[in-house]
Amino acid sequence: MTTWVLMTIRERAEFTRRSLEVLLERTPGDVGFVVVDNGSRGAAPDLPYSLLRHGRIHRLICNATDTVPQWQKCFAIQQAVKLLETERYQYFAWVDNDVQVMTGWLAAAKKVLTEIQDVDVCSMHNDELQEKTHPTIETRRLGQLSVRLKASANGALWVVRGDFFRKWGLPPVRKGITREGTEDWYYSDVMRRYCKMIAVVGGYSDHIGQNCSLRERESRIAKGERVEGVTPL
């Protein structure tokens, strides 16, 4: 496989079904798929098990409930990279189980990482919310692609080169939901320390879980309920 794509899951079986089926449908080519379940109690792992039996995904790790040091993606990334240590690949990507990719997402990311050699990360998720959280510093054109260069980026859908983890190391675990314990903030801080930007391309993902949370929040506000903030995803 020239590319491996990791989907991390924890509960949310319906989001997993919608996102994983779309990922397989819209990611052609010499691509391997690995799924890591971070200790789901419900039916979320059922679909990956079925897909593995039918050869549609290639690796599956299901962690027993309450055995995962933290459910964020850092641990899943560590497990996947170690599982693939005998594989040779040019690109590695990870995607949340509530993100639907759009056709052409991987080809666009590869183009960015091929033509902009001074970036090591390409995030394929950007919207109005993410632009406020992670503002654009510079914009470049690559043909039809508009590439935003940022100091940080949301980790819902990231693509990196195959040597990324040898170069920058694996994300730490047992740090909790903190800047150091959340893979996108962790690597954003690493890139910042070395004065490296992160490339971001919008229009290639739909964060359906986040959108549902935002709609729920708006509905609760409209009903007059007290809302402290959007549930983190």
N, C-alpha and C positions, 0 to 999 in steps of 0.2 A: 504494500500500500504506500502510495506517495503522501497520503494525508490521513491522519486519524482525527476523528471528531468525537469528543466526549460529551455526553449528556449526563448531568447530575440530577438525581430525583430524590425527593423526600415527600411522601404523601401526594395529594392532588392528582389522583389517578386520571381524571378527565383532562386536565391540562396536559399531563404526560402523554395521553393518547393523541390528543390533537397536535401537540408539538412534535412528538417523535415520528408520527406518520408523515407529517409534512416535511420534516428533516430528511427522511429517507427518499421521499418523492422528489425533492428539489435539490438534492445533492448528488449529481451524477459523477462518474469518473472512477478513478482508482482510489477509492476512499474506504477506510475501515471505520466502523462505528463501535464505540465502547460505551456502555451504560454503567454507572455506579449508583446504586441505591444506598442512601445514607440512613438506613434503619427504619424504613417505613413500616407502620403497623397495619396499614390497610391494603388495598388492592393495587397500588401503584406499580409494584414489580411484575404483575401478571402479564402485561403486554410485552415488556422486554423478554421475559422467559419464553413467550410464544414466538417472538421474532428471532430469538437465538436458536430455537429448535428448527425454525424454517430457514436458517441461514441468512436472514436479512440484517442482523447485527452480528458482530464477530467476537465480542468479549462482553461479559457481564459479571459484575461484582455486586453481590447483595449482602450488605452488612447486617448482622443481627441487631435487632432493636436494643438500644441502650449500650451498644459496644462502640459507637462512633465517638471519638474524642470531641468532635464538634461537627455540627451538621452543615456548616458552610462549605464552600467548594474547595477550600485548601486541602482538606483530607482526601477528597475524591480525586483531585488533581494528582496528589502524591501517589495514591493507589494506582491510578491509570498509567502514569509515567513509569512507575516501577514494573507494572504488568507488561509494558511494551518495551522494556529495556533491551530486548534482543531484536527488536524491529528497527528497520532503517526507514526513516520518513523525512520528507522535506518540510511538512507543515503539521501543526497541531492546533486544534480548535476546541473551545469548550462553549457550551450553550446551556442556558437554564431550561428547565422542563416546563416553563410557561412562556416560551418564546417561539414564535413561528417564523422560520426563515423565509425569505423571498427568493425566487428563482434568480440565479446568478450571483448569490452572495459570496460563495467561496471563490469563484473566478475573479470577482472584484477585489476581494481581500488579497489574493495572490498577486494581482497586478500592482496593488499598492506596495506590498512588501518587496516585490521585484524591482520596482522603479524608484522607490524612495528608500535608499539603502540606510539612511540615517535614522530610521524608525525601526523598532523591534516588535511593536505591537500594533495591530489593526483592530479596532473595535467597529463592529458592524451594526451598532445600535446607537441611534441619536434621535431625539425628538425635542419638543419644546421644554419639557421638564429637564432632560439631560443637558440641554444647552444652558439652562440656568444654573444647574449644579456644576457643570464642567464647561466653562465658557471657552469659545474658540479664540486662539491666539493668532493663528495664521491660516489662510486658505490657499490650497494649490489645486490646479486643474491637471487631471490625467485623462486626456481625451474627454469622454462624456462624464467622467467621475469628478465630483467635487469633494476634495479631501480636506477635512478640518484637522489642523494640528492643535493638540491640547496638552496641558500639563497633567491631566487626569481624565479618566473615562470610565463609564459604567461597564461592568463585567458580564452583562447578560449574554453577549456573543463576541468572543475574542478569537483572533487568529494570530498565531505566532510562527516563526520559523522553527524548523526541527531542532536547531541547536539552542533554542531559547533557555531551556532549563539547565543545560550545561554552562551556559554563559551567566545566567542570573540566579540560578539555584531554584529549588522547590519552595513553594510558599510554606510558612510555618503553621503548625497546628497547636492546639491547646492554648490559643490566645484569646478565645472568646470572640464575640462580635465586636471587634475593635478595628482600628485602622490596620494594625499589624496582623490581625486574624482574619481579615476579609481580603480575598485575593486581588480584587481590582484596586483597592486603596493601597494594599501592600506594594504591588508592582508599580502603581503610579508614583508612590514615594521613592521607590528604587530608581525609576527612570528620572525623576526630578533631581535626585542626588547626583546623577551623572549627566545632567543637562540634556536629556533626551526627551523628545516629544512623543506623544501617542497619536497615531493617525486614526481618524474617525470618519466613517462613511455612513450617511443616513439612507433610509429608503429600502433597506434590505432585511428588516426584521419588524415584527409586531409583538410587543411585549404584552401579551393578552392577559397575563396575571396581574401585572401592574395596572393595566387599563381597567380591569374589573375592580381592583381595589379602589382606584380613583373614583369610579362610578358609584361604588358602594358608599364611599365617603361623602360624595356630593348628595346622594340620596338621604343619608343620615342627617346631614346638615339641613337639607330641605325639610325634613321632618321635625327639625328643632332639637335633635339629639346633640348631646355634648360629644365632640370629637376632638381627641388630642392630636391626631395625625394619621397619616396613612400607615397601615400595617406594613412593616418592612418585608421585602420579598427576597 
